[in-house]
Amino acid sequence: MDLTHIFQQRIHNSQVSNDSHKPQRSPIIQKWFSGLIVLLFLLLPFFPFMNDYWIDVAFFVGIYALLGLSLNIVLGEVGLFDLGHTAFYAIGAYTTAILNTQFNIPILLLLPLSAIMAGAFAYLVMSPVIHLRGDYLCIVTIGIGEIVRIIIVNNPWGLTNGPNGITGIGVPQIGPLMILSSTHFYYLIWGLIALAIIALIRLQRSRIGRAWNYIREDAIAAELNGIDVRSYKLLAFVLGAAIAGITGNVYASKMMIISPDSFLFMESALLFCIVLLGGLGSVPGTLFGAAVIVVFPEIFRQFASFRLLFFGAALMVMMIFRPGGILPRRRGHVGLEGLGIRNLPQPDEILVQNGQNRVQNLRASLPKITNPDSSAILETKRITLHFGGLTAVNLFDLHVKPKKITSLIGPNGAGKTTLFNIITGIYRPSQGQVFFQNKEITGLKPHQIVQKGIARTFQNIRLFPNMTCLENVMSGPHCHARTNYWSAILRTPTQYQEEKTIVEISSHRLHQVGLWEYRNELARNLPYGKQRYLEIARALATSPQLLILDEPSSGLNDKESEDLMELLQSLISEGFTILLIEHDMNVVMGVSDWIAVMDMGSKIAEGVPADIYNHPVVIEAYLGKEEE
Amino acid sequence: MGIFFEQLLNGLTIGSFYALVALGYSMVYGVMKLINFAHGDLFAFGSYVGYTILVWGSGRITQIFGIWGGMAVTLLITFIAVAMAGILVEKAAYRPVYPAGRLPLVVSALGMSIFIQNGIMAVWGPRFQAYPSEVVPSAAFDFFGIHITLLKVFILFFSFFLMAVIYYVVEKTTFGAAVRAAALDRETATMLGIDIRKVIFFVFALGPALGGMAGVMNGMYYRSIQFNMGWNYGLKAFTATILGGIGNIPGAMIGGLLLGIMESLFAGYFPGGGAWKDGFIFIVLILVLIWRPTGLIGEKIAEKV
């Protein structure tokens, strides 16, 4: 496990404090409360103490709030360190400024164009580097921010007017209304924020937002549960950049002049601080963080040159006393309402029943395997993988018969998990092919292989620790869902149906492994044995043909192992095929239909359990050769 | 050809500043997994400490110890001062935040960076300060038509000497092994009886102190310093660290030198290169990372599943 991973977990452990399950105010009070806040924002310019100066301050709070929200998608939802977010903001601002001053295109028309330009730019520059991890991605984003600024300063083709910047940018016009005064701009930016918040919350409460969170919790586990990690990371960057681009448009038209000085690294750093000060992933927190960052220096204006000194100290003090932010994100409700999916049937148990029906219908609609004995559902041909000079897997042929339990056994370090990693697409073999249902799957990405019907669990459990058990399992059906982010934002009926299906199938699977009562519990709070079952439920929820289990009984006591064997048998009768790595010989001999033995990367024997049990080569591999 | 070697020499000189700062970055990163954004500002702080010592009593130090002796004394005092500052920074801003995880640490580091930068500005003022010419050795010689100042030679030799010392300490001594162990896996290292506080003390004293000395040499080399100079050097050094492979000591040195050489060759040969050189550096960095996601010397670690 790499360090980034451990540390990310640690962040969440500390951030998702124990009160994350504390229910918030009742829904009605909550509604009134939200209404009151909206009203406050609407009336703000008319309060007696507000003059144009303070309305402008409120406008700039809005600018930073919108930027913060856009960064929050990347940083808060997906957990990617982005310290160059200002680049996207600059692209939006300069798109607006150049096209408006040179071609007289109206500002309002440029609003969507700024978003598109910033989004497209993000897509272009991030696609080649999106696979980088942690701090490597961080320095790349810093680099992109600097490159954009340097390009602007150097005035290519006379477009950006270099360090002096572009002047004479027009104002937006909505019908006959010119947006000119401070108050107008105030309403414009906060109106956009309202839209962004609605979109963001709807995304958070859809499979898109959940996918982002799965990636944040454990990118590898997400990929191996059918989530296209790369695309979702890119989507987050593109959406974040588009919103930043929109902000740039508003900023440019408000200032009427923009110069590279507005897009320094410090801006990106401030945005980072806004998101962290407010609380990762928290919408009200981000607004609050923006207010702190903008208003703080205003209040200390009289101290002139010392205010940034105070500011730096304040950041440190904040992180010492409230590392999780001022308003950390909490789950709004205990129970399934916390998922944010509306109108789920009540009581919850109906979901389990519906899920079961769905799964049965699905199973019935699948083509029957005509002759289960003759065909192999999974076949590896001469799989070989070298790590440096070490041959981890050597010319390995494996046949997995449908609706049977095949076990792969062998001493520690034999290469069993490596073989699993090749089958599930984590490693590309140096040589050889993998066939699944007679189609070659070698070289496909892990999430594509999951989509084709292979699901797996891990030797050392990899759950999404800070999400509930049900949310964990809900990552399974994700790969078969089709609705995109637009339908999530617009809440289309198809999207609702799909979400409901996801919940139902997941509820059924959770119930099936006996964890239904823990559905609203965070995964990390489960005892070890139950975490193993949760992983199995999550894998089952991808509706696989083939289930690959990597040492499912390790860490289980005898009773639990017996339960596991029962579960495995019941899965076979449900129609699954199982491939197993296992060390517990009771389990192996008890459930397996066929056993392959691996040592030093090669297959040394295979056969039915009774044959393997007394096979001299196998005994030698495990216990060593007897002295003559 | 003469120009080429001159640029190469300039590049090596700048590169050795980057390398020294990068070393500190890398050491701190290794143990704390923290991008110490304040590191560049400690470099600037060192530069200002050196400046203050050298201008004290209108060059008293130089008068007493001579021009080279004064330089040695200045470097020594700066070393101590910045080492203490480094330890203070760790105690004030990082130790209390460490248990909260990485992201709060980043914010704390950014806060510390802003704090130090503006602290320098509050003490020494926002304008450029110049190292006085009488404290900087000006001797020079011509070598096959290349103009070489003794200062440059000194900077190169001293930097390489420091790097060699650090390399030796980290790679060849028992304590160095403890530092590397702590970098690999802090928890396991603690369980094996390594006193992690000592390691942290070591990296936070030595890392910034190296940068501080680089700051003094940088001040002598360019003669003028400004309160916000640390940011640029910090960023370059961080880039060098990543280029070499983060947490990797020799990687940081090579990354720094490489960066300096690329920068000055690009600035020398590319028309208008001076203005674009930083952009060029980042493009190279990104290309290197696309090709080798863990840096040039960083090990290719297969993700454990």
Interface residues (C-beta under 8 A of the other chain):
Chain A: M1 D2 L3 F7 Q8 R10 I11 H12 N13 S14 Q15 L75 F81 P128 V129 H131 L132 R133 D135 Y136 C138 I139 V140 I142 G143 I144 E146 I147 I150 I151 V153 N154 I220 L224 F265 A269 F272 C273 L276 L277 L280 S305 F306 L308 L309 F311 G312 A313 A314 L315 M316 M318 M319 I320 P323 G324 F387 T417 N421 I426 Y427 F458 R462
Chain B: Y29 K33 I35 F37 A92 A93 P96 V97 P99 A100 G101 R102 L103 P104 L105 V106 V107 S108 L110 G111 M112 S113 I114 F115 I116 Q117 N118 G119 M121 A122 P126 W231 L235 F238 T239 I242 I246 G272 A275 W276 D278 G279 F282 I283 L285 I286 L289 I290 P293 T294 G295 I301 A302 E303 K304 V305
